[in-house]
Amino acid sequence: MSFIVAMDGPAGTGKGTITSLLSKEMELVNIDTGATYRCVALYAVKNGIQLEEKERIIDSLKDINIDMKNEEGTQKVYLNGEDVTKEIRSKEVTKIVSQISSIKEVRFAMVEVQRKLAKGKDVIMEGRDITTYVFPNANVKIYLDAKEEERAKRRYIENQEKGIEMTYEEVLENIRKRDKNDREKEMGALKIADDAEYIDTTNLKIEEVKDKVKEIILRKRGK
């Protein structure tokens, strides 16, 4: 029997950091759903597939195998057996991942990958449509939010730490475009589930957000 913690929200709200921290602290399997779409985007970049070549992107799905492993306390993402944990965060992938994730066939395929990875496990998952589409019956539903300027600032600092060269202005513009695309998707659009707990992280430190989310999980688990 699985226990599913589902977390949605726009880019830069701290979802990835929170799921990573709580997966270790509460012995939950952290499945990075965004990484699955980034793997498809990376495959397209590596194979010279353009965004407008929708049929080629769809056809490539049959050649994509994604796996996630915890190695010495760090989650690694594998694409066709190759460790692509860092590559999927590149500037090239970030620019196209939202558009690729908007393709229906890609979403269908990745949702099946995500559900398979979660089967029979106590899981924490974050993304854009986890509470509304991937796991609409999740035991815990949380929506993290923050002002776009604060989210851009966080993502810019994160990129700097990872050696990804993007200006603050580029990051902010990318966030604005991604927000618009995510909210207007025909399928899997970003929205707040009716029964989700809403947390505005704009003025909160990561530890404060983590504690709020942990409290909700413990309450739902009856502990």
Backbone hydrogen bonds in HBPLUS format (Angstrom, degrees):
<---DONOR---> <-ACCEPTOR-->    atom                        ^
c    i                          cat <-CA-CA->   ^        H-A-AA   ^      H-
h    n   atom  resd res      DA  || num        DHA   H-A  angle D-A-AA Bond
n    s   type  num  typ     dist DA aas  dist angle  dist       angle   num
A0123-VAL N   A0003-PHE O   2.83 MM 120  6.19 144.2  1.96 151.1 162.7     1
A0139-ASN N   A0004-ILE O   3.00 MM 135  5.33 119.9  2.38 129.6 146.0     2
A0140-VAL N   A0004-ILE O   3.11 MM 136  6.49 151.6  2.20 158.8 160.3     3
A0005-VAL N   A0123-VAL O   2.80 MM 118  6.07 157.8  1.85 152.1 159.7     4
A0125-MET N   A0005-VAL O   2.84 MM 120  6.24 162.4  1.87 170.4 176.2     5
A0006-ALA N   A0140-VAL O   2.81 MM 134  5.96 175.8  1.81 158.7 157.7     6
A0142-ILE N   A0006-ALA O   2.95 MM 136  6.34 149.4  2.05 153.0 162.7     7
A0007-MET N   A0125-MET O   2.80 MM 118  6.08 144.9  1.92 156.8 166.4     8
A0127-GLY N   A0007-MET O   2.92 MM 120  6.47 142.9  2.06 155.7 167.3     9
A0008-ASP N   A0142-ILE O   2.89 MM 134  6.35 159.7  1.93 161.0 164.9    10
A0144-LEU N   A0008-ASP O   2.88 MM 136  6.32 158.3  1.93 165.8 161.8    11
A0018-ILE N   A0014-GLY O   2.93 MM   4  6.06 168.0  1.94 160.4 164.0    12
A0019-THR N   A0015-LYS O   2.94 MM   4  6.10 169.0  1.95 154.8 157.8    13
A0020-SER N   A0016-GLY O   3.04 MM   4  6.13 153.6  2.12 141.8 149.4    14
A0021-LEU N   A0017-THR O   2.96 MM   4  6.18 162.5  1.99 152.2 156.4    15
A0022-LEU N   A0018-ILE O   2.92 MM   4  6.04 171.8  1.92 157.6 160.1    16
A0023-SER N   A0019-THR O   2.91 MM   4  5.78 143.1  2.05 138.0 147.4    17
A0025-GLU N   A0021-LEU O   3.06 MM   4  6.26 164.2  2.08 146.8 151.9    18
A0026-MET N   A0022-LEU O   2.79 MM   4  5.52 156.3  1.84 142.8 147.4    19
A0028-LEU N   A0023-SER O   2.93 MM   5  4.29 145.4  2.05 118.5 128.5    20
A0029-VAL N   A0122-ASP O   2.77 MM  93  6.12 169.9  1.78 153.5 152.7    21
A0124-ILE N   A0029-VAL O   2.88 MM  95  5.99 162.5  1.91 146.2 147.0    22
A0031-ILE N   A0124-ILE O   3.25 MM  93  6.56 157.1  2.30 150.9 157.7    23
A0035-ALA N   A0032-ASP O   3.15 MM   3  5.40 130.6  2.41  99.8 112.2    24
A0036-THR N   A0033-THR O   3.03 MM   3  5.37 135.4  2.23 103.7 115.3    25
A0038-ARG N   A0034-GLY O   2.99 MM   4  6.28 151.7  2.08 146.2 155.2    26
A0039-CYS N   A0035-ALA O   2.93 MM   4  6.10 138.5  2.10 140.1 149.8    27
A0040-VAL N   A0036-THR O   3.38 MM   4  6.76 149.8  2.48 138.9 145.3    28
A0041-ALA N   A0037-TYR O   3.01 MM   4  6.34 159.2  2.05 148.1 154.0    29
A0042-LEU N   A0038-ARG O   2.77 MM   4  5.97 156.4  1.82 146.4 153.0    30
A0043-TYR N   A0039-CYS O   2.92 MM   4  6.11 156.0  1.98 144.6 151.2    31
A0044-ALA N   A0040-VAL O   3.04 MM   4  6.33 152.1  2.12 144.6 152.0    32
A0045-VAL N   A0041-ALA O   2.95 MM   4  6.28 159.9  1.99 150.8 156.0    33
A0046-LYS N   A0042-LEU O   2.87 MM   4  6.08 169.4  1.88 157.6 159.8    34
A0047-ASN N   A0043-TYR O   3.03 MM   4  6.08 137.8  2.21 139.6 150.2    35
A0049-ILE N   A0044-ALA O   2.85 MM   5  4.70 162.5  1.88 145.2 144.8    36
A0048-GLY N   A0045-VAL O   3.33 MM   3  5.31 168.6  2.34 105.8 107.4    37
A0053-GLU N   A0050-GLN O   2.94 MM   3  5.33 153.6  2.01 111.3 120.0    38
A0056-ARG N   A0053-GLU O   3.10 MM   3  5.47 121.8  2.45 105.8 119.8    39
A0057-ILE N   A0053-GLU O   3.10 MM   4  6.46 152.9  2.18 152.6 160.9    40
A0058-ILE N   A0054-LYS O   2.96 MM   4  6.26 162.7  1.99 154.3 158.7    41
A0059-ASP N   A0055-GLU O   2.84 MM   4  5.98 159.4  1.89 145.2 151.5    42
A0060-SER N   A0056-ARG O   2.94 MM   4  6.04 138.3  2.12 137.7 148.1    43
A0061-LEU N   A0058-ILE O   3.20 MM   3  5.60 153.2  2.28 108.6 116.0    44
A0063-ASP N   A0060-SER O   2.87 MM   3  5.40 152.6  1.95 116.3 125.2    45
A0064-ILE N   A0061-LEU O   3.22 MM   3  5.21 167.7  2.24 107.1 109.6    46
A0080-ASN N   A0065-ASN O   2.76 MM  15  4.92 176.4  1.77 156.2 157.4    47
A0067-ASP N   A0078-TYR O   3.05 MM  11  5.12 156.2  2.10 142.0 146.3    48
A0078-TYR N   A0067-ASP O   2.83 MM  11  5.12 170.9  1.83 161.7 159.4    49
A0069-LYS N   A0076-LYS O   2.97 MM   7  5.25 157.9  2.02 144.6 151.8    50
A0076-LYS N   A0069-LYS O   2.69 MM   7  5.25 170.1  1.70 162.9 166.2    51
A0071-GLU N   A0074-THR O   2.72 MM   3  5.16 168.6  1.73 154.1 150.1    52
A0074-THR N   A0071-GLU O   3.04 MM   3  5.16 158.4  2.09 107.3 114.2    53
A0084-VAL N   A0077-VAL O   2.85 MM   7  5.76 160.7  1.89 157.5 164.1    54
A0079-LEU N   A0082-GLU O   2.87 MM   3  5.22 157.4  1.92 149.6 149.1    55
A0082-GLU N   A0079-LEU O   3.03 MM   3  5.22 166.0  2.05 112.2 116.4    56
A0088-ILE N   A0084-VAL O   3.06 MM   4  6.03 161.0  2.10 162.8 161.5    57
A0089-ARG N   A0086-LYS O   3.03 MM   3  5.61 160.9  2.07 118.3 124.5    58
A0090-SER N   A0087-GLU O   3.09 MM   3  5.41 162.7  2.12 118.3 119.2    59
A0094-THR N   A0090-SER O   2.96 MM   4  6.18 167.1  1.98 155.4 159.5    60
A0095-LYS N   A0091-LYS O   3.13 MM   4  6.26 148.8  2.23 145.7 152.1    61
A0096-ILE N   A0093-VAL O   3.12 MM   3  5.60 141.8  2.27 109.8 119.5    62
A0097-VAL N   A0093-VAL O   2.98 MM   4  5.86 137.4  2.16 159.8 172.3    63
A0100-ILE N   A0096-ILE O   3.05 MM   4  6.27 163.0  2.08 159.6 165.0    64
A0101-SER N   A0097-VAL O   2.88 MM   4  6.02 154.6  1.95 147.5 154.5    65
A0102-SER N   A0099-GLN O   3.13 MM   3  5.14 147.7  2.24  97.0 106.8    66
A0103-ILE N   A0100-ILE O   3.20 MM   3  5.64 162.5  2.23 111.8 116.9    67
A0106-VAL N   A0103-ILE O   2.99 MM   3  5.35 123.4  2.32 108.0 122.5    68
A0107-ARG N   A0103-ILE O   3.04 MM   4  6.38 159.4  2.08 157.5 164.0    69
A0108-PHE N   A0104-LYS O   2.88 MM   4  6.20 165.7  1.90 161.4 165.0    70
A0109-ALA N   A0105-GLU O   3.12 MM   4  6.22 164.9  2.14 141.5 145.6    71
A0110-MET N   A0106-VAL O   2.90 MM   4  6.09 164.7  1.92 154.3 158.6    72
A0111-VAL N   A0107-ARG O   2.86 MM   4  5.90 157.9  1.91 154.0 159.4    73
A0112-GLU N   A0108-PHE O   3.26 MM   4  6.46 154.3  2.33 143.7 149.7    74
A0113-VAL N   A0109-ALA O   3.14 MM   4  6.46 148.8  2.24 140.4 149.3    75
A0114-GLN N   A0110-MET O   2.85 MM   4  6.11 160.4  1.89 151.3 156.0    76
A0115-ARG N   A0111-VAL O   2.90 MM   4  6.11 161.6  1.93 150.6 155.1    77
A0116-LYS N   A0112-GLU O   2.99 MM   4  6.04 154.2  2.06 142.0 149.3    78
A0117-LEU N   A0113-VAL O   2.97 MM   4  6.21 155.8  2.03 148.5 154.9    79
A0118-ALA N   A0114-GLN O   3.15 MM   4  6.34 136.1  2.35 138.8 149.9    80
A0119-LYS N   A0115-ARG O   3.10 MM   4  6.12 122.5  2.45 140.6 153.5    81
A0119-LYS N   A0116-LYS O   3.38 MM   3  5.30 148.1  2.49  97.9 106.4    82
A0121-LYS N   A0118-ALA O   3.12 MM   3  5.61 152.6  2.19 146.6 141.0    83
A0133-TYR N   A0129-ASP O   2.83 MM   4  5.39 151.5  1.91 137.0 143.6    84
A0134-VAL N   A0129-ASP O   3.02 MM   5  6.34 162.3  2.05 147.0 152.3    85
A0135-PHE N   A0130-ILE O   2.81 MM   5  5.47 160.5  1.85 145.5 150.9    86
A0138-ALA N   A0135-PHE O   3.09 MM   3  5.26 147.8  2.20 121.8 118.3    87
A0197-GLU N   A0141-LYS O   2.91 MM  56  6.24 166.4  1.93 138.7 139.1    88
A0143-TYR N   A0197-GLU O   2.82 MM  54  6.00 164.9  1.84 152.3 152.1    89
A0199-ILE N   A0143-TYR O   2.91 MM  56  6.21 161.1  1.95 165.9 165.1    90
A0145-ASP N   A0199-ILE O   2.94 MM  54  6.23 147.4  2.05 161.1 161.4    91
A0201-THR N   A0145-ASP O   2.71 MM  56  5.92 170.6  1.72 162.8 160.5    92
A0151-ARG N   A0147-LYS O   3.03 MM   4  6.32 154.8  2.10 151.7 159.8    93
A0152-ALA N   A0148-GLU O   2.87 MM   4  6.05 154.4  1.93 148.3 154.7    94
A0153-LYS N   A0149-GLU O   3.03 MM   4  6.22 154.7  2.10 141.5 148.3    95
A0154-ARG N   A0150-GLU O   3.04 MM   4  6.29 159.1  2.09 147.1 151.9    96
A0155-ARG N   A0151-ARG O   3.00 MM   4  6.20 164.6  2.02 149.1 153.3    97
A0156-TYR N   A0152-ALA O   2.85 MM   4  5.97 153.3  1.92 148.0 155.6    98
A0157-ILE N   A0153-LYS O   3.08 MM   4  6.31 162.9  2.11 149.2 152.8    99
A0158-GLU N   A0154-ARG O   2.95 MM   4  6.17 159.2  1.99 148.7 155.2   100
A0159-ASN N   A0155-ARG O   2.89 MM   4  6.08 156.2  1.95 146.4 152.3   101
A0160-GLN N   A0156-TYR O   2.99 MM   4  6.26 155.8  2.05 147.5 154.1   102
A0161-GLU N   A0157-ILE O   3.02 MM   4  6.30 155.6  2.08 149.3 155.3   103
A0162-LYS N   A0158-GLU O   3.09 MM   4  6.36 137.0  2.28 139.7 151.5   104
A0162-LYS N   A0159-ASN O   3.08 MM   3  5.03 126.0  2.38  92.9 107.4   105
A0164-ILE N   A0159-ASN O   2.76 MM   5  4.80 159.5  1.80 148.6 145.2   106
A0163-GLY N   A0160-GLN O   3.16 MM   3  5.07 157.9  2.22  99.0 105.6   107
A0171-VAL N   A0167-THR O   3.00 MM   4  6.32 158.8  2.05 151.6 157.3   108
A0172-LEU N   A0168-TYR O   2.87 MM   4  6.11 162.8  1.90 154.7 159.1   109
A0173-GLU N   A0169-GLU O   2.97 MM   4  6.11 163.9  1.99 147.4 151.8   110
A0174-ASN N   A0170-GLU O   2.91 MM   4  6.05 155.2  1.97 144.9 152.3   111
A0175-ILE N   A0171-VAL O   2.89 MM   4  6.13 152.1  1.97 148.0 155.6   112
A0176-ARG N   A0172-LEU O   2.96 MM   4  6.24 158.6  2.00 150.2 155.7   113
A0177-LYS N   A0173-GLU O   3.00 MM   4  6.22 162.7  2.03 150.0 154.4   114
A0178-ARG N   A0174-ASN O   2.87 MM   4  5.98 157.9  1.92 144.8 151.8   115
A0179-ASP N   A0175-ILE O   2.80 MM   4  5.96 160.2  1.84 150.8 156.1   116
A0180-LYS N   A0176-ARG O   3.12 MM   4  6.31 165.3  2.15 146.1 149.5   117
A0181-ASN N   A0177-LYS O   2.94 MM   4  6.17 165.2  1.96 151.3 155.6   118
A0182-ASP N   A0178-ARG O   2.75 MM   4  5.84 164.1  1.78 154.8 159.6   119
A0183-ARG N   A0179-ASP O   2.99 MM   4  6.13 154.1  2.05 148.5 154.6   120
A0184-GLU N   A0180-LYS O   3.11 MM   4  6.18 132.5  2.34 140.0 151.9   121
A0190-LEU N   A0182-ASP O   2.87 MM   8  5.48 160.1  1.91 124.9 131.7   122
A0196-ALA N   A0193-ALA O   3.08 MM   3  5.18 166.4  2.10 115.8 115.6   123
A0204-LEU N   A0201-THR O   3.08 MM   3  4.99 169.5  2.09 111.7 114.0   124
A0208-GLU N   A0205-LYS O   2.95 MM   3  5.26 122.4  2.29 105.1 119.8   125
A0209-VAL N   A0205-LYS O   3.08 MM   4  6.47 154.9  2.14 155.2 162.8   126
A0210-LYS N   A0206-ILE O   2.91 MM   4  6.11 164.7  1.94 148.8 153.5   127
A0211-ASP N   A0207-GLU O   2.96 MM   4  6.14 158.6  2.00 144.7 149.9   128
A0212-LYS N   A0208-GLU O   3.10 MM   4  6.31 153.9  2.17 142.5 149.1   129
A0213-VAL N   A0209-VAL O   2.99 MM   4  6.26 164.3  2.01 159.0 162.6   130
A0214-LYS N   A0210-LYS O   2.83 MM   4  5.99 161.9  1.87 152.5 158.3   131
A0215-GLU N   A0211-ASP O   2.97 MM   4  6.06 155.5  2.03 142.6 148.8   132
A0216-ILE N   A0212-LYS O   3.20 MM   4  6.48 152.0  2.28 142.0 148.8   133
A0217-ILE N   A0213-VAL O   2.99 MM   4  6.33 161.4  2.03 153.9 158.6   134
A0218-LEU N   A0214-LYS O   2.92 MM   4  6.15 168.8  1.93 157.3 159.7   135
A0219-ARG N   A0215-GLU O   3.00 MM   4  6.14 152.8  2.07 141.3 149.1   136
A0220-LYS N   A0216-ILE O   2.97 MM   4  6.24 158.6  2.02 150.8 156.2   137
A0221-ARG N   A0217-ILE O   2.90 MM   4  6.12 142.7  2.04 146.7 157.9   138
A0223-LYS N   A0218-LEU O   2.85 MM   5  5.18 169.4  1.86 157.9 155.9   139
A0222-GLY N   A0219-ARG O   3.09 MM   3  5.08 149.2  2.18  97.1 106.7   140
